[in-house]
């Protein structure tokens, strides 16, 4: 492992200068109430560093996965968003970027590389174990699970895999695919207490496409599976305290709405799989890729905003109260948001990438939003409440590699 440190160096000064020059690019548009103000934002020179995923550990500062001059890197940043050091971790496969990083609830980091390798590392970014799904599978979603991980990967079919704290396969659950059977495409996964997992996605059948929610037990057997013909796909799912789930779904073509075929809904799902309530968020999103439950019972959702002629597009972030009411929205134009997390102080950290066809396209940014309320012991560092990640956006190949001379 190699470590690169930052202090009062020309590199640090260039980041400061670039942030000032590009500040205008992150002007936001809000409605339905005012979002918290920004405490700071940083834009990073894409010739030196690109951040794809960011976390806010309870101990302070931030840790991000991305790439730097020597390849795939874990970047440790201070509380104001400036890099303190960069760690280069050597896995089994030579990779150029970490597209996902998440803090393990017990200790350490879970990383995913652009070569589809999973690496568990210590808090100091030293590798503990590595795992590759094999069979040319692409990782569609991943979550930490008792020191290991649970993930969905796909090649000719989707599979649900649980890894132990040593990186060994505990079980694999293949989802139905082809040969006259319905074809399942898993798009979101979250671990459940006790060793199980909940998965959301879509089912392609001769009669049409439906959304599905599947719950697997700690032995990998299917406990419950529900299909929803009124929706096309569940793009994000999260278990909630007290039982049940929150989900985001896209509407099927037969939804009675002026926006049929492009409708987006926020769902509250009972433990038995039935939909307790649905709330349309059409007009804000073309789909939802991040769904983050918050400590007060509300949630933060994010996804690409609908594009219109002449529009550069962008990502919308929407915050709801516990009753589902919209508290505020925030549009980040000309960008892809890859991480949204509630920070220990009750604020939010947002990470993403510029997407313009311009000199700074691919430049990554961080925005720290001020706290809405004072933090409580339950919300300050509760790992199950704080993370959302648009892994699918990055797995699809968005981003730009470091320009190396």
C-alpha positions as CSV (number, residue, x, y, z in Angstrom):
1,X,0.0,0.0,0.0
2,X,1.2,3.5,-0.9
3,X,0.2,6.6,1.0
4,X,0.3,10.1,-0.4
5,X,-0.1,13.1,2.0
6,X,-1.4,16.6,1.3
7,X,-0.7,19.8,3.2
8,X,0.2,23.3,2.0
9,X,1.3,22.1,-1.4
10,X,0.7,23.5,-4.9
11,X,-1.8,20.7,-5.5
12,X,-3.8,21.9,-2.5
13,X,-3.7,25.5,-3.8
14,X,-4.9,24.4,-7.2
15,X,-7.9,22.7,-5.7
16,X,-8.8,25.9,-3.9
17,X,-8.4,28.0,-7.0
18,X,-10.5,25.6,-9.1
19,X,-13.2,25.6,-6.5
20,X,-13.4,29.4,-6.8
21,X,-13.3,29.4,-10.6
22,X,-16.0,26.7,-10.9
23,X,-18.3,27.9,-8.1
24,X,-20.9,29.2,-10.5
25,X,-21.3,25.7,-12.0
26,X,-23.0,24.4,-8.8
27,X,-25.7,27.0,-8.5
28,X,-28.8,25.1,-7.2
29,X,-32.5,25.5,-7.8
30,X,-34.9,24.7,-5.0
31,X,-38.6,24.6,-4.3
32,X,-41.2,23.3,-1.9
33,X,-39.3,24.9,1.0
34,X,-35.7,26.0,1.3
35,X,-32.9,23.3,1.7
36,X,-30.2,23.9,4.3
37,X,-27.5,26.3,3.3
38,X,-24.1,25.0,2.1
39,X,-21.3,25.1,4.6
40,X,-18.8,24.5,1.9
41,X,-18.2,22.8,-1.5
42,X,-15.1,21.5,-3.2
43,X,-14.5,20.8,-6.9
44,X,-11.4,18.7,-7.7
45,X,-9.2,19.0,-10.7
46,X,-9.9,15.9,-12.8
47,X,-6.2,15.9,-14.0
48,X,-5.2,15.0,-10.4
49,X,-8.0,13.2,-8.6
50,X,-11.6,12.0,-9.3
51,X,-13.9,11.0,-6.4
52,X,-16.7,8.5,-7.2
53,X,-18.1,7.7,-3.7
54,X,-17.9,9.4,-0.3
55,X,-18.6,8.5,3.3
56,X,-18.8,10.5,6.5
57,X,-17.4,8.3,9.4
58,X,-18.7,9.1,12.9
59,X,-15.1,10.0,14.0
60,X,-15.1,13.0,11.7
61,X,-13.7,13.9,8.2
62,X,-14.6,12.0,5.1
63,X,-13.3,9.0,3.1
64,X,-13.8,8.6,-0.6
65,X,-13.2,6.1,-3.3
66,X,-11.8,7.2,-6.6
67,X,-8.7,7.4,-8.7
68,X,-5.5,9.5,-8.5
69,X,-2.2,9.6,-10.4
70,X,-1.2,6.1,-9.5
71,X,-4.5,4.4,-10.0
72,X,-7.4,3.3,-7.8
73,X,-7.3,5.2,-4.5
74,X,-8.9,5.8,-1.2
75,X,-8.9,9.5,-0.3
76,X,-9.1,10.6,3.3
77,X,-10.4,14.2,3.6
78,X,-10.5,16.6,6.6
79,X,-13.7,18.1,8.0
80,X,-13.6,20.9,5.4
81,X,-13.3,18.6,2.4
82,X,-9.6,18.9,1.6
83,X,-7.5,15.8,1.1
84,X,-5.2,14.8,3.9
85,X,-3.8,11.6,2.3
86,X,-4.3,9.1,-0.4
87,X,-4.0,5.3,0.0
88,X,-3.4,3.0,-2.9
89,X,-4.6,-0.5,-2.1
90,X,-3.4,-3.5,-4.1
91,X,-6.0,-6.1,-4.8
92,X,-5.8,-9.3,-6.9
93,X,-6.7,-7.4,-10.1
94,X,-5.0,-4.2,-11.3
95,X,-7.7,-1.5,-11.2
96,X,-7.8,2.2,-12.1
97,X,-10.6,3.4,-9.8
98,X,-12.7,2.6,-6.7
99,X,-16.3,3.3,-7.8
100,X,-17.8,2.5,-4.4
101,X,-16.8,2.9,-0.8
102,X,-18.8,2.2,2.3
103,X,-17.8,2.0,6.0
104,X,-18.3,-1.4,7.6
105,X,-20.6,-1.2,10.6
106,X,-18.0,-3.1,12.7
107,X,-14.7,-1.7,11.4
108,X,-13.0,-0.9,8.1
109,X,-14.1,-0.2,4.5
110,X,-15.9,-2.1,1.8
111,X,-14.6,-1.1,-1.7
112,X,-15.6,-2.0,-5.3
113,X,-13.2,-1.4,-8.2
114,X,-14.0,-0.6,-11.8
115,X,-12.8,-4.2,-12.5
116,X,-15.6,-5.7,-10.5
117,X,-13.4,-6.7,-7.6
118,X,-14.6,-6.3,-4.0
119,X,-12.0,-5.4,-1.4
120,X,-12.5,-5.4,2.4
121,X,-9.9,-3.1,4.0
122,X,-9.0,-2.0,7.5
123,X,-9.7,1.6,8.7
124,X,-6.1,2.4,7.6
125,X,-6.9,1.1,4.1
126,X,-5.0,-2.2,4.3
127,X,-6.6,-5.1,2.4
128,X,-8.2,-7.9,4.5
129,X,-9.8,-10.0,1.7
130,X,-10.8,-9.7,-2.0
131,X,-13.6,-11.2,-4.0
132,X,-14.6,-11.3,-7.7
133,X,-18.1,-12.4,-8.6
134,X,-16.8,-14.5,-11.6
135,X,-18.5,-15.6,-14.8
136,X,-18.2,-12.1,-16.2
137,X,-20.8,-10.8,-13.8
138,X,-21.3,-7.1,-13.3
139,X,-22.1,-5.9,-9.8
140,X,-25.5,-4.1,-9.8
141,X,-25.8,-3.3,-6.1
142,X,-24.0,-4.1,-2.8
143,X,-24.4,-3.6,0.9
144,X,-22.3,-4.4,4.0
145,X,-23.4,-7.3,6.1
146,X,-21.9,-8.4,9.4
147,X,-18.3,-7.7,8.4
148,X,-19.0,-9.2,4.9
149,X,-21.3,-8.2,2.1
150,X,-24.5,-8.9,0.2
151,X,-24.6,-8.1,-3.5
152,X,-26.5,-8.7,-6.7
153,X,-24.5,-9.4,-9.8
154,X,-25.6,-10.1,-13.4
155,X,-24.4,-11.8,-16.5
156,X,-26.9,-14.0,-18.3
157,X,-29.0,-13.9,-15.1
158,X,-29.1,-12.0,-11.8
159,X,-27.7,-13.7,-8.7
160,X,-27.9,-12.7,-5.0
161,X,-24.6,-13.5,-3.2
162,X,-23.8,-13.3,0.5
163,X,-20.1,-13.0,1.6
164,X,-18.8,-13.8,5.1
165,X,-16.5,-11.6,7.1
166,X,-13.6,-13.5,5.6
167,X,-14.8,-12.9,2.0
168,X,-16.1,-16.5,1.5
169,X,-19.4,-17.2,-0.3
170,X,-22.0,-18.2,2.3
171,X,-24.7,-18.8,-0.2
172,X,-25.7,-17.9,-3.8
173,X,-29.3,-17.4,-4.9
174,X,-29.8,-17.5,-8.7
175,X,-32.9,-15.6,-9.8
176,X,-35.1,-17.1,-12.6
177,X,-34.0,-16.3,-16.1
178,X,-35.2,-17.3,-19.6
179,X,-36.3,-20.6,-21.1
180,X,-40.0,-19.7,-20.7
181,X,-39.5,-18.5,-17.1
182,X,-39.8,-14.9,-16.0
183,X,-36.5,-13.1,-16.2
184,X,-35.5,-11.2,-13.1
185,X,-33.2,-8.1,-13.1
186,X,-32.1,-7.1,-9.6
187,X,-31.2,-3.4,-9.2
188,X,-31.1,-2.8,-5.4
189,X,-30.1,-4.8,-2.4
190,X,-29.9,-4.2,1.4
191,X,-28.9,-6.6,4.1
192,X,-31.3,-7.5,6.9
193,X,-30.7,-8.2,10.5
194,X,-30.0,-11.9,11.1
195,X,-28.3,-12.6,7.7
196,X,-31.0,-12.1,5.1
197,X,-31.4,-9.6,2.4
198,X,-34.1,-7.6,0.5
199,X,-33.9,-7.1,-3.3
200,X,-35.8,-4.9,-5.7
201,X,-35.8,-4.8,-9.4
202,X,-37.9,-5.8,-12.5
203,X,-39.4,-9.0,-13.9
204,X,-39.7,-9.4,-17.7
205,X,-42.5,-11.8,-18.6
206,X,-44.5,-12.6,-21.8
207,X,-47.4,-10.5,-20.5
208,X,-45.2,-7.5,-19.7
209,X,-42.7,-6.1,-17.2
210,X,-43.4,-5.8,-13.5
211,X,-41.5,-4.6,-10.4
212,X,-40.6,-7.1,-7.8
213,X,-39.5,-7.2,-4.1
214,X,-37.8,-10.4,-2.8
215,X,-36.7,-11.2,0.7
216,X,-34.1,-14.0,1.3
217,X,-33.4,-15.6,4.6
218,X,-30.1,-16.2,6.3
219,X,-29.7,-19.5,4.4
220,X,-30.3,-17.9,1.0
221,X,-33.8,-19.4,0.6
222,X,-36.6,-17.1,-0.6
223,X,-38.8,-16.1,2.3
224,X,-41.1,-13.8,0.3
225,X,-41.5,-12.6,-3.2
226,X,-44.0,-10.0,-4.4
227,X,-44.6,-8.7,-7.9
228,X,-46.2,-5.4,-8.7
229,X,-47.7,-5.2,-12.2
230,X,-48.7,-1.5,-11.6
231,X,-45.0,-0.6,-11.6
232,X,-42.1,-1.4,-14.0
233,X,-39.2,-1.5,-11.7
234,X,-38.1,-0.9,-8.1
235,X,-34.9,1.0,-8.5
236,X,-34.1,1.5,-4.8
237,X,-35.2,-0.2,-1.6
238,X,-34.4,0.2,2.1
239,X,-35.6,-1.6,5.2
240,X,-37.1,0.6,7.9
241,X,-37.1,0.3,11.7
242,X,-40.3,-1.3,12.9
243,X,-40.6,-3.6,9.9
244,X,-41.3,-3.1,6.2
245,X,-39.5,-1.2,3.5
246,X,-39.3,2.1,1.6
247,X,-38.9,1.8,-2.1
248,X,-38.7,3.9,-5.2
249,X,-40.5,2.6,-8.3
250,X,-41.0,3.6,-11.9
251,X,-44.5,3.5,-13.3
252,X,-45.7,1.0,-15.9
253,X,-47.3,2.1,-19.2
254,X,-50.8,1.4,-18.0
255,X,-50.5,3.7,-15.0
256,X,-53.5,6.2,-15.2
257,X,-51.5,9.4,-15.3
258,X,-50.6,12.1,-17.8
259,X,-47.0,10.9,-17.3
260,X,-47.7,7.2,-17.8
261,X,-44.6,5.3,-18.7
262,X,-42.4,7.9,-17.0
263,X,-44.1,8.1,-13.6
264,X,-41.9,7.7,-10.5
265,X,-43.3,6.8,-7.0
266,X,-42.0,6.7,-3.5
267,X,-43.5,3.6,-1.8
268,X,-44.1,2.5,1.8
269,X,-44.2,-1.4,1.8
270,X,-45.5,-3.5,4.6
271,X,-43.5,-6.5,6.0
272,X,-45.8,-8.8,4.0
273,X,-44.9,-7.0,0.8
274,X,-48.2,-5.1,0.3
275,X,-48.0,-1.5,-0.7
276,X,-49.2,0.7,2.2
277,X,-48.9,4.0,0.4
278,X,-47.5,5.4,-2.8
279,X,-46.5,9.0,-3.4
280,X,-45.9,10.2,-7.0
281,X,-42.7,12.2,-7.4
282,X,-43.0,12.5,-11.2
283,X,-41.7,15.8,-12.5
284,X,-38.8,15.7,-10.1
285,X,-37.1,12.5,-11.3
286,X,-36.9,10.3,-14.4
287,X,-35.9,7.6,-11.9
288,X,-34.6,7.3,-8.3
289,X,-31.2,5.7,-7.7
290,X,-30.5,6.8,-4.1
291,X,-32.9,6.3,-1.2
292,X,-31.6,7.2,2.2
293,X,-33.8,6.9,5.4
294,X,-33.1,9.6,7.9
295,X,-33.0,9.6,11.7
296,X,-36.3,11.5,12.1
297,X,-38.3,9.0,9.9
298,X,-38.1,11.0,6.7
299,X,-35.9,10.2,3.8
300,X,-33.6,11.7,1.2
301,X,-34.0,10.5,-2.4
302,X,-32.0,11.4,-5.4
303,X,-32.0,10.7,-9.1
304,X,-31.6,12.1,-12.6
305,X,-34.0,14.9,-13.3
306,X,-36.2,14.8,-16.5
307,X,-34.4,16.3,-19.4
308,X,-36.0,18.9,-21.7
309,X,-34.8,20.4,-25.0
310,X,-32.0,22.8,-24.4
311,X,-31.5,21.6,-20.8
312,X,-28.2,20.3,-19.6
313,X,-30.0,18.0,-17.2
314,X,-28.8,17.2,-13.7
315,X,-29.7,15.5,-10.5
316,X,-32.6,16.2,-8.2
317,X,-32.5,15.7,-4.4
318,X,-35.7,15.6,-2.4
319,X,-36.2,15.5,1.3
320,X,-39.4,14.2,2.9
321,X,-40.7,14.3,6.4
322,X,-41.8,11.2,8.3
323,X,-45.4,11.6,6.9
324,X,-44.1,11.7,3.3
325,X,-44.6,15.4,2.8
326,X,-41.9,17.2,0.7
327,X,-39.8,19.4,3.0
328,X,-37.4,20.7,0.3
329,X,-35.9,19.9,-3.1
330,X,-32.6,20.8,-4.6
331,X,-31.5,20.6,-8.2
332,X,-27.8,20.2,-9.0
333,X,-27.6,21.0,-12.7
334,X,-25.1,19.4,-15.2
335,X,-24.1,16.7,-12.8
336,X,-24.5,13.1,-11.7
337,X,-24.8,12.7,-7.9
338,X,-23.2,9.4,-6.7
339,X,-23.4,9.7,-2.9
340,X,-25.8,11.3,-0.5
341,X,-25.3,10.8,3.2
342,X,-26.6,12.2,6.5
343,X,-23.5,13.3,8.5
344,X,-23.1,12.8,12.2
345,X,-23.9,16.5,12.8
346,X,-27.3,16.3,11.2
347,X,-26.3,17.8,7.9
348,X,-25.6,16.1,4.6
349,X,-22.6,15.4,2.3
350,X,-23.2,15.1,-1.4
351,X,-20.7,13.8,-3.9
352,X,-20.9,13.6,-7.6
353,X,-19.4,14.3,-11.1
354,X,-19.7,17.1,-13.6
355,X,-20.9,15.8,-16.9
356,X,-20.6,18.7,-19.4
357,X,-18.6,18.2,-22.6
358,X,-16.0,20.8,-21.5
359,X,-12.5,21.1,-20.0
360,X,-13.8,20.2,-16.5
361,X,-16.1,17.4,-17.5
362,X,-15.6,14.5,-15.2
363,X,-14.4,16.8,-12.4
364,X,-15.7,15.5,-9.0
365,X,-17.3,17.7,-6.4
366,X,-18.3,17.5,-2.7
367,X,-21.0,19.7,-1.1
368,X,-21.5,19.9,2.7
369,X,-25.0,21.1,3.7
370,X,-25.6,22.5,7.1
371,X,-27.5,20.6,9.8
372,X,-31.3,20.9,9.8
373,X,-31.6,19.9,13.4
374,X,-29.2,19.2,16.3
375,X,-27.9,15.6,16.1
376,X,-29.0,13.0,18.5
377,X,-27.0,10.0,19.8
378,X,-29.1,7.7,17.5
379,X,-28.5,9.7,14.4
380,X,-24.8,10.5,14.9
381,X,-23.2,7.6,13.2
382,X,-26.0,5.1,12.9
383,X,-24.6,3.1,9.9
384,X,-28.0,1.7,8.8
385,X,-29.5,5.1,8.3
386,X,-27.0,7.2,6.5
387,X,-25.9,5.8,3.2
388,X,-27.2,6.0,-0.4
389,X,-25.1,5.2,-3.4
390,X,-25.7,5.3,-7.2
391,X,-23.5,2.3,-7.9
392,X,-25.5,1.5,-11.1
393,X,-24.7,5.0,-12.5
394,X,-20.9,4.3,-12.2
395,X,-21.1,0.7,-13.2
396,X,-22.6,1.9,-16.5
397,X,-19.3,3.6,-17.3
398,X,-19.9,7.2,-16.5
399,X,-16.9,9.3,-15.6
400,X,-13.6,10.2,-17.1
401,X,-10.2,8.8,-16.3
402,X,-7.3,10.8,-15.0
403,X,-5.5,12.5,-17.8
404,X,-2.0,11.3,-17.4
405,X,0.9,12.8,-19.4
